[in-house]
Amino acid sequence: MFTGYESDSVKFLEDLRLNNNRTWFKSNQNRYEESVRSPSLELIRDFQRELDKISSNFVAVPKKVGGSLMRIQRDVRFSKDKSPYKNNIGIHFRHKLGKNIHAPGFYLHISPENCHLGAGIWRPDSITLKKIRSFIADNPNAWQETLKKHKKRNLSNKWRLVGGSLKRSPLGFDKDHPAIEDLKRIDFILQLKIKKEQIMDRDFLVFLGKVYADTSEFVEYLCLAINIEF
């Protein structure tokens, strides 16, 4: 049963940042299992019941490989930085169709410098991105209403719409469209920063479920845009 991360979970990530090599990681493999991977898998396993309160179409998969827990190994094939490991814990609660298409989901990021939550879709492929943009362009009032509902629901939280944007209007969209700044977006993601102390709280899963629920209207709109069930 997940009762919060331990302080060594974050300390391990700090130490890994200073010793990002395979020799150090291999000698600290047991520590990684005990302080990082095992509690993360417990969190994922226990979070499904909270996730179901939001929608039964999002899944928490407690597998060491191929589940909600993202690999700690970095893909260095096209990177100048050849450090073999990530200095963070990444957990992605995908839509049940998320392995076949680009779809919205919920995300948890834990690192010594930055802990945050995410909700939405990050860097969708061109087909999915065009669907979202077209849906907003055709339903600008519904988009604005969704943002207003989200803002009203989140007076006590600090979810922010983040991500990259084009400098110019995307091809095929009117530069004078009332929602043009949102049509320029290449990410449709809400982010909420949290404190390290919160991930160590025994009630962290309940908190996680409540704040993810506050993004429901936003995530549902994105699901409608790409024609999948929320």
ChimeraX attribute file (.defattr): number of C-alpha atoms within 10 A of each C-alpha:
attribute: neighborCount
match mode: 1-to-1
recipient: residues
	/A:1	10
	/A:2	19
	/A:3	16
	/A:4	19
	/A:5	22
	/A:6	16
	/A:7	13
	/A:8	15
	/A:9	25
	/A:10	23
	/A:11	14
	/A:12	20
	/A:13	24
	/A:14	17
	/A:15	15
	/A:16	19
	/A:17	17
	/A:18	11
	/A:19	14
	/A:20	18
	/A:21	14
	/A:22	13
	/A:23	10
	/A:24	13
	/A:25	17
	/A:26	11
	/A:27	10
	/A:28	13
	/A:29	13
	/A:30	12
	/A:31	15
	/A:32	18
	/A:33	13
	/A:34	14
	/A:35	20
	/A:36	20
	/A:37	19
	/A:38	16
	/A:39	19
	/A:40	24
	/A:41	22
	/A:42	15
	/A:43	22
	/A:44	25
	/A:45	18
	/A:46	18
	/A:47	22
	/A:48	21
	/A:49	17
	/A:50	19
	/A:51	24
	/A:52	14
	/A:53	11
	/A:54	18
	/A:55	17
	/A:56	15
	/A:57	16
	/A:58	20
	/A:59	25
	/A:60	25
	/A:61	21
	/A:62	20
	/A:63	13
	/A:64	14
	/A:65	10
	/A:66	10
	/A:67	18
	/A:68	22
	/A:69	23
	/A:70	16
	/A:71	18
	/A:72	14
	/A:73	11
	/A:74	14
	/A:75	14
	/A:76	12
	/A:77	8
	/A:78	7
	/A:79	9
	/A:80	7
	/A:81	10
	/A:82	13
	/A:83	17
	/A:84	15
	/A:85	20
	/A:86	18
	/A:87	23
	/A:88	24
	/A:89	21
	/A:90	18
	/A:91	23
	/A:92	21
	/A:93	23
	/A:94	23
	/A:95	24
	/A:96	16
	/A:97	15
	/A:98	15
	/A:99	9
	/A:100	8
	/A:101	13
	/A:102	20
	/A:103	23
	/A:104	28
	/A:105	24
	/A:106	23
	/A:107	21
	/A:108	18
	/A:109	16
	/A:110	21
	/A:111	20
	/A:112	17
	/A:113	12
	/A:114	12
	/A:115	19
	/A:116	16
	/A:117	21
	/A:118	23
	/A:119	27
	/A:120	24
	/A:121	24
	/A:122	20
	/A:123	15
	/A:124	17
	/A:125	12
	/A:126	11
	/A:127	10
	/A:128	18
	/A:129	22
	/A:130	19
	/A:131	16
	/A:132	24
	/A:133	22
	/A:134	17
	/A:135	19
	/A:136	21
	/A:137	19
	/A:138	11
	/A:139	14
	/A:140	17
	/A:141	13
	/A:142	13
	/A:143	20
	/A:144	13
	/A:145	14
	/A:146	19
	/A:147	17
	/A:148	14
	/A:149	16
	/A:150	17
	/A:151	17
	/A:152	11
	/A:153	15
	/A:154	15
	/A:155	9
	/A:156	8
	/A:157	12
	/A:158	14
	/A:159	23
	/A:160	14
	/A:161	16
	/A:162	15
	/A:163	15
	/A:164	13
	/A:165	16
	/A:166	12
	/A:167	9
	/A:168	11
	/A:169	18
	/A:170	17
	/A:171	9
	/A:172	8
	/A:173	14
	/A:174	13
	/A:175	15
	/A:176	9
	/A:177	13
	/A:178	12
	/A:179	18
	/A:180	19
	/A:181	15
	/A:182	20
	/A:183	26
	/A:184	19
	/A:185	21
	/A:186	22
	/A:187	18
	/A:188	24
	/A:189	25
	/A:190	22
	/A:191	20
	/A:192	18
	/A:193	15
	/A:194	15
	/A:195	12
	/A:196	18
	/A:197	13
	/A:198	16
	/A:199	22
	/A:200	16
	/A:201	15
	/A:202	14
	/A:203	13
	/A:204	19
	/A:205	22
	/A:206	13
	/A:207	15
	/A:208	17
	/A:209	18
	/A:210	15
	/A:211	17
	/A:212	21
	/A:213	18
	/A:214	20
	/A:215	25
	/A:216	19
	/A:217	19
	/A:218	22
	/A:219	25
	/A:220	17
	/A:221	21
	/A:222	26
	/A:223	20
	/A:224	14
	/A:225	19
	/A:226	21
	/A:227	12
	/A:228	14
	/A:229	14
	/A:230	18
